Amino acid sequence: MATQASLPLPETLASDMTLFELDETLCLLMESATETAENNNGEITDELREALLNYCEAFGVKVDNIANYLKSQENDARNARREIERLQLRALGAENRVERLKGVVKYFMRARNLRTLKGRLNTIFLRTNSQDSLVIDLPDAVPPEYRKVSVVLSFLELQELLAHLPADHHIRARLAGDGSGVAKPEPDNAKLRVALASGIQIQGAEFRRGQHIRLG
């Protein structure tokens, strides 16, 4: 057993030992103190008492260090998330401004039948896109075979649905495909693309060749 003069300070013990090591040492010290007290009329040596006090304090210091580290990291994570949100909003705002300005430039160039705008250092080109874009002007007019439905159910509801679904079951109303329930019909873009590409005319949807702005 270390003497009182050579016993490390609680802060040093907390820094040099893990929580498990401190706990194990405390258990050993408590066993030693109990055995010593039984053989010495309830008394323990000053060195053992000092060791117990130091290791107990070291354990508390270790707990505080862990708690403070966790708080620090949680605070860093919270600040990082806030910064991410701020930067995402900033990026979204910049992207929206870019799109609005490009829209104005495209309108200006199309209105004057221009393909290029030349400045002293830059040239703006109006180019036709290499692929058609799917444009759905009337989603509700798209035929049923080209629409899909996304349904969100709780796991218990899904189990109940899979087990049995009578015509008058209360979940059936929630799955109504007319838009009044949780099932909201929406265009199936993948099927629409395939059909339109094969030459099928579909009400409410078409391929439309868009244009884009490129800097040179």
N, C-alpha and C positions, 0 to 999 in steps of 0.2 A: 504494500500500500504506500502511495506517495505521501511524503510529509507535507505539513501545512505550508512550509516555505517553498517547496518545489511544485506544489499542485498548480496546474495551469488555471488561468482565469476563466470564468464562465464563457466570455466572448470567444476566447481561444478554443475552448472545448467545442463550442457550437460551430465554429468555423472548420475545425479539423475533423469532426466526427459527423456521421450521418445520424438521422433521427433514430434509426434502428439500433445503431451502436450505442447511442446515448441511453436509449431505453433498456438495452441489454445490460449496460454497465450499472444503471440505476437498480435494476433487479438484483444484480450480484451484490451491490452495496447494501441493499435492504436486507438480503439474506444474511450477509456478514454482520450487519448491525443487530439483527434479531438474535443470531447465535451468540454474539458478544454480550448482549444484554442478558441473555439467559444464564450465561456463565459468570456474570459480573454484577449480580444484584441489580439488574436493570440499567446499568451504566454502560456507556460506550466511550471509546477514546476520543480525544479532541480531534485527532487527525481524521478519524472515520466520520465524525460529525461534520467537520469542515468539507470533507469529500462529498458527503451527501448533500450538503447545502449548495456546493459549487455545481454539482452535476444536476441537481434540481433546477437551479437557476439557468444552467446551460441549456437544459431541455426547454425551458420557457423561452430563452433567447432564440433557440433553433425554431421553435414554433412561430415566434414573431417574424423571424427572417423568412420563413416559408410563406407566411400569410402576406407579408409585405411584398415579396416577389410576385405572388399570385395577383395581388392588387395592382402592382405595377404593370404586369403583362396584360391583365384585363383592361387596364386604362389605355395601354398602347394599342390593343386590338380595337377598343372602342373609338379611339382617335383615328386609327387607320380606316375603319369603316366610314366614319364621318367624312374623312378626306376623299375616300373612294366615291361616296355619294356626291360630294361637292364637285369632284372632277367629272363624274358621269353627267351631272346636270350641266356643267360647263361644256362638255363635249356635245351633249344633245343640243344645247343652245347654238353652238357654233355650226353644227350640222344643219340645223333648221335654217339658220341665216344663209348658209351656203346654198341650200336648196331653193330658198325664196329668191335669192339673187340670180341663180341660174335660170329659174323660171322666168324672171323679168327679162334676162338677156335672150333667152330662147324666143320669148314673145316678140321682143324688139326685132330680132334677126328674121324671124318668119314673116312678120308684118312688112318688112322691107325687102324680103326675098334675098337676104344676105347669107352667104356661107362662111364668111370670115369677117372678123373685126381686127384691124391692125392698130397697135399702139407703137410707141417708140421702142419698147423692149419686149412686148408680149403680143401674141396673136391668139384670138379666141376663135375656135372652129365650131361650127354647128354640124355635127355628124349624125348620120342615121345609124341606129343601133343594129348590131349584127344579128340579133334574134328578136322575134316577136315577143311581146309581153302580154300575158293574160289579163284582160280587163273585164271585170264583172260590173256592169252598170246597174243591173236589176237582179240582185241575188234571189229574190222571191219568185222571179219568173223562170229561173233555171229548172228544167224538168226534174222530177224526183230521182230518176236513175243516175243523175249527175250531182246528187247532193248526199252528204253524209251527216251523221248525228254523233255528237260526243256526249256521253252520259257519265255523270259522277254519282256513285252510290257508296254508302257506307258498307263495310265488309259484312255486317249483319244483314243489311238489305240484300246484298248480292247473294248470300247464302240462302236467304228466304226465297229470292227470285229463282235461283237454280233448283231449289227443292220443288217448288210448285208455283204456278202463276195462273190461278183461275181467272175467268173473264171479269169477275166482279171484285178482284183483289184490289186493295187500296193503293198498292204500288203502281198498278197499271195507269192510273190517272197521272202519276208523277212522270211516267214515261211517255206521255202523250206527244206524238210527233208533230202536232200542229203549232208548237211553240208555246202552249199554255203550261206545260210541265217543265221538268228539268232538262228534257231532251230538246235542244235547239238545233233545227236543221240548218246546215250551212253548205255552200258549194264545195264539192269534192274537186279541188283544183287538178289533181293528178288525172282523174278520169276525164275531166273537161279538156285538158291538154291533149290527151290521146285522141279523143273524139274529134276535136277541132282540127288536129293535125291530119286526120284521115279524111277530112272534107265534110264532116257532118255539120249541118247548120243547127245551132242551139240558141234558142231564145234567151236573151239576157246576158249572153257571154260571147266574146269574140277575141281573136288575136288582133293586136294593134301594134304596129311598129313605132316605137318611141324614138326620141332623140336625146342626146346627152351633150354636155359641155366638156371640152377638153382644152387644156392649156398647152401652148407650144412655146 
